[in-house]
Amino acid sequence: MADKLSMNLAEMQAFYGGTDTGNVIELMNQTNDILSDVPWIEANGTDGHKTIIRTGLPEVYWRRAYRGTPVSKSEKTQVKEVCGILEARSEVDEIILNCYDDKKNAFRMSESSAFMESMRQQMAETLFYGDSNKKPDEFNGLCMRYPSKTAPNVINAGCTGSKCTSMWLIAWGDNTIHGIYPKGSKGGLDHTDLGRQTVADENGNRFEVVVDRYQWMCGLAVRDWRAAVRIANISTENLSKGMDETGFINFKKLLVQAKNKMPESMRSKAVWYCNSEVMTALELQSGDQKGIHLTYGQYFNSENVASIFGRPVRQCDAILSTESAI
């Protein structure tokens, strides 16, 4: 860990190997693709991460002999990305737990898996839709960074209603877009066994439970806005329409535009993200000679993964089909 600035969840699982934290990360990693891709970097503060973003390049000049060159510098701005705390608790009645003898730990993990799955889904959703203006305790997601059809690196697919979705091209990296966790904390989902506690039921009567706490402190840092492209306002009602039908969504055109908005050095490492409905539409259109051309290869240790322009397509159902047009 000391030799590398960032780790993904799989690397965190190996780093915390043999601990409850490692087991929890592995379970989450089995069920959510996008969380496997995000590199996580320890923030330089306990409540967030201050970073310098270059907003303009320095002026450069042609010169002649015996003529000087003006001094110039790049334009930069400081941004602070904040971290939020996602937390869940599991309480198991001690009477139930005692029925499992030497399999108590396995049963507790089984009972807690529902909490962890909910956290996993919430984290994936927040990566896209987090809005600290509406919910001050969460961090701002990607939609807050690419909020308008006229914003840089946003392509308008034409939907004007409330049944829209988006497709994303994202180049994760230490200097592009990455996750953050507070300075001095553990990266990923942290599990704490709070042990045996006495609690009260709805009538105030007391009983004993065994308590587990699951906590994930994290945020999102966009260091270079060019590292993501959003195809917004995709009509979910028109996804199944053919080329000769009114309202047809020309994914070939949209995806070419998206690819070319990202610098080549970034797009060579980028990943496409869409929900299951868009994934189905892409595969259906790929059957038409004039449609988008999908190929299938090995990515992420899996075979037959769809790719577009040589970059893999990840299905991520945290991307809603009920977005309002922007």
Backbone torsions as a table, in degrees:
resi	resn	phi	psi	omega
1	MET	NA	-34.3	-177.1
2	ALA	-68.4	-24.8	-176.9
3	ASP	-89.3	-6.1	-176.1
4	LYS	-132.8	135.2	-176.3
5	LEU	-69.3	-40.5	-175.0
6	SER	-124.8	158.8	174.6
7	MET	-137.9	145.4	169.9
8	ASN	-90.0	-179.4	-174.4
9	LEU	-64.8	-35.9	178.8
10	ALA	-63.5	-41.0	179.0
11	GLU	-69.0	-35.7	175.2
12	MET	-63.8	-39.6	179.1
13	GLN	-60.6	-41.3	178.4
14	ALA	-68.0	-39.4	-178.7
15	PHE	-65.8	-40.7	178.7
16	TYR	-93.7	20.2	-174.0
17	GLY	-52.6	140.8	179.3
18	GLY	85.0	-0.7	179.8
19	THR	-110.9	165.8	176.5
20	ASP	-61.0	-36.5	178.8
21	THR	-58.6	-45.2	179.4
22	GLY	-61.3	-41.2	179.7
23	ASN	-64.3	-38.7	179.9
24	VAL	-66.8	-44.0	179.2
25	ILE	-60.5	-40.9	-179.1
26	GLU	-63.4	-40.8	179.8
27	LEU	-63.7	-44.4	178.6
28	MET	-62.9	-39.0	-174.3
29	ASN	-65.3	-22.8	-178.7
30	GLN	-74.2	-17.2	-168.9
31	THR	-124.2	2.9	179.5
32	ASN	-143.6	117.3	-174.7
33	ASP	-71.9	-48.0	-172.2
34	ILE	-64.4	-34.0	179.5
35	LEU	-67.3	-22.7	176.1
36	SER	-72.8	-25.1	-174.1
37	ASP	-87.4	-26.2	-173.3
38	VAL	-70.0	124.3	171.1
39	PRO	-81.1	136.3	-177.0
40	TRP	-111.3	131.7	-177.6
41	ILE	-122.5	137.2	176.5
42	GLU	-68.1	127.2	-177.8
43	ALA	-69.8	162.4	177.9
44	ASN	-92.3	11.1	175.3
45	GLY	-144.4	162.8	-178.9
46	THR	-78.1	-18.2	-179.2
47	ASP	-116.5	1.7	-179.4
48	GLY	168.5	-167.4	-172.9
49	HIS	-135.0	121.3	175.3
50	LYS	-91.8	130.0	-178.7
51	THR	-139.5	154.3	178.1
52	ILE	-100.3	126.7	178.3
53	ILE	-112.6	128.6	177.5
54	ARG	-79.7	122.8	-177.9
55	THR	-106.1	-9.3	179.0
56	GLY	-161.3	146.8	-179.8
57	LEU	-86.6	155.3	178.1
58	PRO	-71.7	154.1	174.5
59	GLU	-71.9	141.9	174.2
60	VAL	-124.9	156.8	-169.3
61	TYR	-137.6	147.0	164.3
62	TRP	-83.2	139.8	178.8
63	ARG	-134.0	163.5	176.2
64	ARG	-117.7	167.1	179.5
65	ALA	-59.7	139.5	178.2
66	TYR	67.9	16.0	173.3
67	ARG	-120.8	133.6	-177.2
68	GLY	-78.3	173.4	179.9
69	THR	-118.0	126.8	178.6
70	PRO	-61.0	147.7	176.8
71	VAL	-78.0	139.0	178.2
72	SER	-141.1	168.1	177.4
73	LYS	-154.1	158.8	177.8
74	SER	-75.8	159.3	177.2
75	GLU	-98.2	131.2	-177.5
76	LYS	-135.1	156.6	174.9
77	THR	-139.9	149.4	179.5
78	GLN	-96.5	133.8	-179.7
79	VAL	-126.6	140.3	174.4
80	LYS	-112.4	118.5	175.5
81	GLU	-94.2	133.2	-175.4
82	VAL	-97.9	159.3	175.9
83	CYS	-109.1	146.2	173.6
84	GLY	-112.2	169.3	179.6
85	ILE	-120.5	113.1	175.5
86	LEU	-101.0	126.8	-172.3
87	GLU	-142.3	147.5	175.2
88	ALA	-146.4	152.8	178.6
89	ARG	-129.4	141.6	177.0
90	SER	-116.6	129.8	177.1
91	GLU	-121.7	122.3	-179.7
92	VAL	-115.8	126.9	178.7
93	ASP	-58.5	130.8	-176.9
94	GLU	-60.0	-31.9	178.2
95	ILE	-63.1	-43.1	177.9
96	ILE	-64.4	-44.9	-177.5
97	LEU	-61.6	-38.5	-177.5
98	ASN	-66.6	-15.1	178.7
99	CYS	-74.3	-12.0	-173.2
100	TYR	-103.2	3.4	173.9
101	ASP	47.4	-117.3	-174.7
102	ASP	-80.0	1.3	178.6
103	LYS	-107.5	24.9	-177.4
104	LYS	-61.8	-43.9	-177.1
105	ASN	-64.5	-40.3	178.3
106	ALA	-64.1	-38.1	179.4
107	PHE	-67.6	-40.0	178.9
108	ARG	-63.1	-40.6	177.7
109	MET	-65.1	-39.6	178.5
110	SER	-62.7	-43.5	179.2
111	GLU	-65.5	-33.5	-177.0
112	SER	-82.2	-13.8	-175.4
113	SER	-60.7	-31.9	178.3
114	ALA	-64.9	-39.4	177.4
115	PHE	-64.3	-43.3	-178.3
116	MET	-67.0	-37.2	177.7
117	GLU	-64.5	-40.4	177.6
118	SER	-63.5	-40.9	177.3
119	MET	-63.8	-41.7	178.9
120	ARG	-59.8	-46.5	179.0
121	GLN	-65.0	-40.1	179.4
122	GLN	-65.0	-39.5	179.2
123	MET	-64.2	-45.4	179.5
124	ALA	-61.9	-41.0	179.0
125	GLU	-65.0	-40.9	-179.1
126	THR	-67.2	-33.4	176.7
127	LEU	-55.9	-32.6	179.0
128	PHE	-95.8	-43.0	-166.7
129	TYR	-116.8	5.7	179.1
130	GLY	-54.6	135.4	-176.4
131	ASP	-143.2	100.3	-177.3
132	SER	-70.2	-14.0	175.5
133	ASN	-71.2	-37.4	179.5
134	LYS	-88.5	-37.2	-179.5
135	LYS	-130.3	93.4	-172.6
136	PRO	-59.7	-19.8	-176.6
137	ASP	-83.3	-10.3	-179.3
138	GLU	-106.0	164.0	179.4
139	PHE	-89.9	161.9	179.5
140	ASN	-77.5	129.8	179.5
141	GLY	-89.0	-171.6	-174.6
142	LEU	-66.0	-35.1	-179.1
143	CYS	-64.0	-29.5	176.3
144	MET	-72.4	-22.6	179.6
145	ARG	-88.2	-22.8	179.6
146	TYR	-129.5	71.6	-163.5
147	PRO	-94.2	-9.0	-170.8
148	SER	-135.5	149.0	178.8
149	LYS	-67.2	-14.0	177.3
150	THR	-101.5	1.4	179.8
151	ALA	-74.0	153.5	176.8
152	PRO	-57.5	140.2	177.6
153	ASN	64.9	25.7	171.4
154	VAL	-117.6	130.2	179.0
155	ILE	-112.6	131.5	-177.4
156	ASN	-92.5	117.7	179.7
157	ALA	-89.9	-2.6	168.7
158	GLY	104.2	-10.4	179.4
159	CYS	-66.3	139.8	-177.8
160	THR	-120.8	0.2	-176.5
161	GLY	-102.8	-147.3	-178.9
162	SER	-115.0	11.3	177.1
163	LYS	-115.0	64.2	-177.3
164	CYS	-118.7	164.6	173.2
165	THR	-144.1	176.2	179.9
166	SER	-131.2	156.4	171.0
167	MET	-124.8	142.7	-173.1
168	TRP	-124.3	146.6	167.2
169	LEU	-119.4	118.3	-172.8
170	ILE	-129.9	131.6	175.3
171	ALA	-107.7	97.1	-180.0
172	TRP	-72.2	148.9	176.1
173	GLY	172.0	164.9	-178.2
174	ASP	-62.0	-29.6	-177.3
175	ASN	-110.6	9.9	-179.2
176	THR	-120.4	-84.4	177.7
177	ILE	-135.0	131.1	-178.8
178	HIS	-155.5	163.8	174.1
179	GLY	-84.9	160.7	176.6
180	ILE	-133.5	152.9	171.3
181	TYR	-136.3	149.7	-171.0
182	PRO	-58.1	147.9	178.8
183	LYS	-56.8	130.1	177.4
184	GLY	85.3	-2.4	-179.7
185	SER	-100.4	172.4	175.3
186	LYS	-83.9	139.4	173.9
187	GLY	-77.6	144.8	179.9
188	GLY	86.3	-169.2	-177.0
189	LEU	-80.9	123.5	-177.1
190	ASP	-103.2	131.3	-179.9
191	HIS	-108.0	130.1	176.0
192	THR	-123.9	125.1	175.5
193	ASP	-84.4	107.8	-178.4
194	LEU	-87.8	0.0	171.3
195	GLY	73.9	-158.7	-176.2
196	ARG	-83.1	127.3	179.8
197	GLN	-136.3	155.7	175.1
198	THR	-100.1	127.7	-179.7
199	VAL	-128.5	172.8	-179.6
200	ALA	-116.8	145.0	174.8
201	ASP	-83.9	-173.3	-175.7
202	GLU	-65.2	-15.6	178.6
203	ASN	-100.4	4.4	179.2
204	GLY	86.2	3.4	179.0
205	ASN	-82.3	139.0	-172.2
206	ARG	-95.6	147.9	174.1
207	PHE	-154.1	167.9	-175.0
208	GLU	-101.0	139.2	177.2
209	VAL	-133.3	162.2	170.1
210	VAL	-107.9	128.9	-168.5
211	VAL	-113.8	134.4	171.5
212	ASP	-119.8	137.0	175.6
213	ARG	-115.1	134.3	176.8
214	TYR	-119.3	125.7	-173.3
215	GLN	-137.1	135.7	178.2
216	TRP	-132.4	110.1	178.2
217	MET	-102.7	118.7	-173.3
218	CYS	-163.5	171.2	176.3
219	GLY	-156.3	-172.7	-178.3
220	LEU	-131.0	131.6	178.4
221	ALA	-118.0	123.8	174.4
222	VAL	-107.0	98.6	-176.0
223	ARG	-84.6	-27.3	-179.4
224	ASP	-137.9	110.5	-174.5
225	TRP	-63.5	-19.7	-179.9
226	ARG	-71.7	-11.8	-173.5
227	ALA	-82.5	2.0	174.9
228	ALA	-139.4	143.1	174.1
229	VAL	-129.5	130.6	178.9
230	ARG	-110.2	122.2	168.0
231	ILE	-92.2	102.8	-173.8
232	ALA	-101.1	168.5	175.3
233	ASN	59.4	43.8	172.8
234	ILE	-86.4	121.1	-177.7
235	SER	-73.6	119.5	178.2
236	THR	-73.3	-20.4	179.0
237	GLU	-75.8	-19.2	-176.8
238	ASN	-107.2	7.9	-174.3
239	LEU	-63.0	-30.8	-175.8
240	SER	-91.8	1.3	-176.3
241	LYS	-76.3	143.6	179.3
242	GLY	-85.3	173.7	-175.5
243	MET	-60.8	-28.8	-176.5
244	ASP	-92.3	7.7	-178.6
245	GLU	-105.9	147.1	177.4
246	THR	-65.9	133.1	-179.4
247	GLY	94.4	1.7	179.5
248	PHE	-54.5	134.9	179.0
249	ILE	-96.1	114.2	-177.5
250	ASN	-85.5	85.1	-177.8
251	PHE	-65.2	-31.6	178.9
252	LYS	-58.0	-47.2	179.2
253	LYS	-64.9	-45.5	-176.9
254	LEU	-63.6	-41.5	-176.6
255	LEU	-72.9	-34.5	174.6
256	VAL	-63.2	-44.8	178.1
257	GLN	-60.1	-44.2	-179.1
258	ALA	-63.3	-46.6	-179.8
259	LYS	-56.9	-44.2	-174.0
260	ASN	-79.1	-9.3	173.7
261	LYS	-78.6	-18.0	-178.7
262	MET	-98.9	135.6	177.1
263	PRO	-56.1	144.6	-175.3
264	GLU	-58.8	-35.2	-179.6
265	SER	-63.8	-27.2	178.1
266	MET	-89.0	-42.2	-174.2
267	ARG	-65.4	-22.4	178.8
268	SER	-68.9	-11.2	179.2
269	LYS	-121.6	6.3	-171.9
270	ALA	-82.0	164.0	178.8
271	VAL	-131.0	137.7	174.7
272	TRP	-85.9	144.4	176.2
273	TYR	-132.6	133.4	176.1
274	CYS	-154.5	164.7	177.5
275	ASN	-85.8	179.4	-173.3
276	SER	-64.4	-33.5	-179.6
277	GLU	-66.8	-42.6	177.9
278	VAL	-69.5	-39.1	177.7
279	MET	-58.0	-43.2	178.2
280	THR	-62.4	-43.6	179.2
281	ALA	-62.3	-40.3	178.7
282	LEU	-61.8	-43.9	-178.0
283	GLU	-69.0	-35.0	177.5
284	LEU	-67.8	-42.9	179.4
285	GLN	-68.3	-26.2	-179.6
286	SER	-68.2	-15.9	177.4
287	GLY	-77.9	-10.6	178.4
288	ASP	-94.8	135.4	-177.7
289	GLN	-58.9	-29.2	-179.3
290	LYS	-93.5	0.0	-177.2
291	GLY	-88.7	-173.6	179.0
292	ILE	-65.7	143.7	-176.8
293	HIS	-100.9	111.1	176.0
294	LEU	-95.9	139.3	170.1
295	THR	-120.0	164.1	-177.8
296	TYR	-128.3	133.8	-178.5
297	GLY	-153.8	-167.2	-178.0
298	GLN	-100.5	118.8	175.1
299	TYR	-138.8	150.8	175.4
300	PHE	54.1	35.2	179.4
301	ASN	63.4	22.4	177.0
302	SER	-125.9	146.9	178.0
303	GLU	-96.1	162.1	177.5
304	ASN	58.9	38.6	174.3
305	VAL	-86.7	129.4	179.8
306	ALA	-66.9	144.6	176.3
307	SER	-141.2	152.4	178.2
308	ILE	-128.6	126.3	-176.7
309	PHE	53.6	35.7	175.9
310	GLY	81.8	4.2	-179.5
311	ARG	-117.8	138.8	-174.2
312	PRO	-69.2	153.2	176.9
313	VAL	-110.3	122.1	178.9
314	ARG	-102.3	132.4	172.8
315	GLN	-82.4	127.0	-179.0
316	CYS	-138.2	102.6	-174.9
317	ASP	-82.1	3.8	168.6
318	ALA	-69.8	-19.7	176.1
319	ILE	-76.0	117.7	-172.4
320	LEU	-74.7	155.1	170.5
321	SER	-101.5	9.9	-178.5
322	THR	-123.8	30.9	175.6
323	GLU	-68.3	146.6	170.7
324	SER	-84.2	145.6	-179.9
325	ALA	-59.5	143.1	178.1
326	ILE	-107.2	NA	NA
